[in-house]
Amino acid sequence: MTHTIQAPVLIIGAGPVGLVLAKELARHGVRSMLIERNLETTRWPKMDITNCRSMELLRRLGLDQRLRQVGVPTQYSFDVLFATGLDGHQITRWDLPSPDRWQQRIAATNDGTLPQVAYQRCSQEVFEAWMKQLCVDDPLIDVRAGWRFDALTQDDDGVTATVTDTVNGQTQQIRAQYLVGCDGGASAVRKSIGIALQGHAAPRRARQVHFKSRDLTALHRHGQFWHIFFTTPATIIAQDEVDTWTIQRYFPPEFDPSGLDSEEVITGALGKKIAVDKILVSSVWQPQLLLADRYVAGRVILAGDSAHQNIPTGGYGMNTGTGDATDIGWMLAALVQGWGGTGLLQAYEDERRPVAERNVARSERHANMHVRWRARMNETLVHAATPEGAAHRAELAAFIQQERGENEEHGIELGYRYAQSAVIHHEGGAAPHWEHRNYVPTTWPGGRPPSVHLADGSDLFDRLGAQFTLVDFSAGAASAGANALRNAAKARGLPLHYLQLNDPHARGLWERDLVLVRPDQHVAWRGNAAPADALALMDQVRGMRMA
Ligand SMILES: Cc1cc2nc3c(=O)[nH]c(=O)nc-3n(C[C@H](O)[C@H](O)[C@H](O)COP(=O)(O)OP(=O)(O)OC[C@H]3O[C@@H](n4cnc5c(N)ncnc54)[C@H](O)[C@@H]3O)c2cc1C
């Protein structure tokens, strides 16, 4: 029997991106229905770093500390090692501080260069199970596990999706104002709206083996680690600092490693046999570098891996998707609540697609670094316990250190600016300097402003509202400019939180007396006085008028 269910926003796919989007919508008071074809969350570890920007975004949802409780304990480092084998030589180490060490550094630094909060290790297997329960418990989110999206039609007023209950085979129709395809790389939503992907596969295949072992004497021979890259070529990932590990062993694309025995893959990768308690799952996969031509078709939107796919090096997959979910989340809330215009949908594509394009390319650069250091390697000399062997390893170490960048590029993770967006009030002149490695503090419109600890002990980011915030640094005096902007927001129905701050240090870093910050913490506009036409500004930032 077919019947129709109504939902303001229908999300297809309860992977990390669909789950974050549902929570983002709920934060804005918008109901959503979340359709997931599988009854259970993933058993694959996949994503293991939630980067600092995603942690900032999750903090807005009140979830950063809760993620730390289910993730890897925060005293453990993210150190990445390079070695010839578990019993072999350590070539070098990237010292990536634990979240605890990062938090100390963040607390002691107030120049706006650092994130508000540190990154966090958490396997996707844990992340999804945790987030799904939060969504199930949220009265604004209707989670339907075991429901598969099959097809859609759309008209001027909404989208009708056909879904099948995989348990009883019944077909249902769901009518929504907007539908978001968070259904991963093979996205049926993307195919149903005819959007193509451009790009290519990485020239290698990986056989991954996810397993349990308590053989820490062998596994920690080089000390505690997050990842070890071996000369084999292979990588081991510590998933929980207890007993859960994943091996990725790489092969040429023409070789199919699916017939290899899992324990032999582990031994081959590590260069020695260890005590394996249990093989959890194993599979063959090929990394992809792909970007969708468009993100939006009418009322149907793509977010996460349905719109972009990258090599996991650098951790840009789920993290880029979290940015997508945050952006489209507030925009859909604005549309559903009637204070936003359809210009927001084009803006979403114009904002997020260039970010994904850069992150996909950056993931390839990081992955190639591993190809390049192994290509410089002399297979015999690298293992030799001789002065010549040591000299060769030192040479490789110098190259690996010179080329580092994975998981420590704050310019990429925090510093992206929405330069092509029509709902940002752009300024004339040259944009401030930008670099991969470091976040350059600026409130240049389109970017994330600097995180600052205020003199009263609070963090400026924690003082921002759920909707737009007008931050007013005009020395505590009633600001005529602020009043003009507040009146304009009120006249246009744009929900605005007014934050008056008397904090000269923060004012210096935020560069203007008045800064209009969006719900996703990006700067929409700034100035020392109200713009000539405050109403026009409000129309622009809510997508009613394209600049
Ligand atoms: C080895 C590895 C390591 C990685 N490490 C990192 C990392 O450290 N950091 C990082 O950010 N990213 C990492 N990634 C990438 C990350 O896993 C993906 O980017 C992320 O899973 C994308 O999330 P998503 O929600 O967009 O899609 P998915 O996780 O693919 O979720 C899509 C969901 O949609 C459901 N679905 C699909 N079709 C339908 C349908 N027709 N109807 C209903 N439901 C449907 C699926 O069952 C699934 O639950 C890694 C990936 C791999 C493979």
PDBQT file of the ligand as one rigid body, heavy atoms in Angstrom, charges set to zero:
ROOT
HETATM    1  C1  LIG A 601      39.574   4.236   4.722  1.00  0.00    +0.000 C 
HETATM    2  C2  LIG A 601      38.856   5.543   4.819  1.00  0.00    +0.000 A 
HETATM    3  C3  LIG A 601      39.292   6.482   5.752  1.00  0.00    +0.000 A 
HETATM    4  C4  LIG A 601      38.653   7.719   5.846  1.00  0.00    +0.000 A 
HETATM    5  N1  LIG A 601      39.081   8.646   6.767  1.00  0.00    +0.000 NA
HETATM    6  C5  LIG A 601      38.455   9.852   6.877  1.00  0.00    +0.000 A 
HETATM    7  C6  LIG A 601      38.824  10.802   7.877  1.00  0.00    +0.000 A 
HETATM    8  O1  LIG A 601      39.713  10.560   8.689  1.00  0.00    +0.000 OA
HETATM    9  N2  LIG A 601      38.143  11.985   7.924  1.00  0.00    +0.000 N 
HETATM   10  C7  LIG A 601      37.140  12.255   7.046  1.00  0.00    +0.000 A 
HETATM   11  O2  LIG A 601      36.576  13.350   7.112  1.00  0.00    +0.000 OA
HETATM   12  N3  LIG A 601      36.738  11.368   6.119  1.00  0.00    +0.000 NA
HETATM   13  C8  LIG A 601      37.362  10.172   6.018  1.00  0.00    +0.000 A 
HETATM   14  N4  LIG A 601      36.945   9.249   5.105  1.00  0.00    +0.000 N 
HETATM   15  C9  LIG A 601      35.823   9.590   4.217  1.00  0.00    +0.000 C 
HETATM   16  C10 LIG A 601      34.486   9.387   4.897  1.00  0.00    +0.000 C 
HETATM   17  O3  LIG A 601      34.335   8.056   5.288  1.00  0.00    +0.000 OA
HETATM   18  C11 LIG A 601      33.375   9.787   3.938  1.00  0.00    +0.000 C 
HETATM   19  O4  LIG A 601      33.672  11.015   3.368  1.00  0.00    +0.000 OA
HETATM   20  C12 LIG A 601      32.039   9.877   4.692  1.00  0.00    +0.000 C 
HETATM   21  O5  LIG A 601      31.577   8.607   5.045  1.00  0.00    +0.000 OA
HETATM   22  C13 LIG A 601      30.988  10.545   3.813  1.00  0.00    +0.000 C 
HETATM   23  O6  LIG A 601      29.821  10.635   4.556  1.00  0.00    +0.000 OA
HETATM   24  P1  LIG A 601      28.410  10.715   3.827  1.00  0.00    +0.000 P 
HETATM   25  O7  LIG A 601      27.430  10.766   4.946  1.00  0.00    +0.000 OA
HETATM   26  O8  LIG A 601      28.438  11.768   2.799  1.00  0.00    +0.000 OA
HETATM   27  O9  LIG A 601      28.296   9.355   3.007  1.00  0.00    +0.000 OA
HETATM   28  P2  LIG A 601      28.300   7.855   3.502  1.00  0.00    +0.000 P 
HETATM   29  O10 LIG A 601      29.112   7.686   4.716  1.00  0.00    +0.000 OA
HETATM   30  O11 LIG A 601      28.622   7.030   2.317  1.00  0.00    +0.000 OA
HETATM   31  O12 LIG A 601      26.805   7.598   3.935  1.00  0.00    +0.000 OA
HETATM   32  C14 LIG A 601      25.775   7.472   2.987  1.00  0.00    +0.000 C 
HETATM   33  C15 LIG A 601      24.600   6.789   3.648  1.00  0.00    +0.000 C 
HETATM   34  O13 LIG A 601      23.519   6.767   2.726  1.00  0.00    +0.000 OA
HETATM   35  C16 LIG A 601      22.927   5.484   2.739  1.00  0.00    +0.000 C 
HETATM   36  N5  LIG A 601      22.277   5.269   1.442  1.00  0.00    +0.000 N 
HETATM   37  C17 LIG A 601      22.875   5.111   0.246  1.00  0.00    +0.000 A 
HETATM   38  N6  LIG A 601      21.971   4.947  -0.727  1.00  0.00    +0.000 NA
HETATM   39  C18 LIG A 601      20.758   5.024  -0.124  1.00  0.00    +0.000 A 
HETATM   40  C19 LIG A 601      19.420   4.917  -0.603  1.00  0.00    +0.000 A 
HETATM   41  N7  LIG A 601      19.146   4.707  -1.902  1.00  0.00    +0.000 N 
HETATM   42  N8  LIG A 601      18.410   5.027   0.283  1.00  0.00    +0.000 NA
HETATM   43  C20 LIG A 601      18.679   5.240   1.617  1.00  0.00    +0.000 A 
HETATM   44  N9  LIG A 601      19.914   5.316   2.114  1.00  0.00    +0.000 NA
HETATM   45  C21 LIG A 601      20.954   5.233   1.254  1.00  0.00    +0.000 A 
HETATM   46  C22 LIG A 601      24.088   4.543   2.998  1.00  0.00    +0.000 C 
HETATM   47  O14 LIG A 601      23.642   3.284   3.497  1.00  0.00    +0.000 OA
HETATM   48  C23 LIG A 601      24.902   5.331   4.009  1.00  0.00    +0.000 C 
HETATM   49  O15 LIG A 601      24.519   5.080   5.324  1.00  0.00    +0.000 OA
HETATM   50  C24 LIG A 601      37.562   8.007   4.987  1.00  0.00    +0.000 A 
HETATM   51  C25 LIG A 601      37.119   7.041   4.068  1.00  0.00    +0.000 A 
HETATM   52  C26 LIG A 601      37.750   5.827   3.983  1.00  0.00    +0.000 A 
HETATM   53  C27 LIG A 601      37.272   4.815   2.993  1.00  0.00    +0.000 C 
ENDROOT
TORSDOF 0
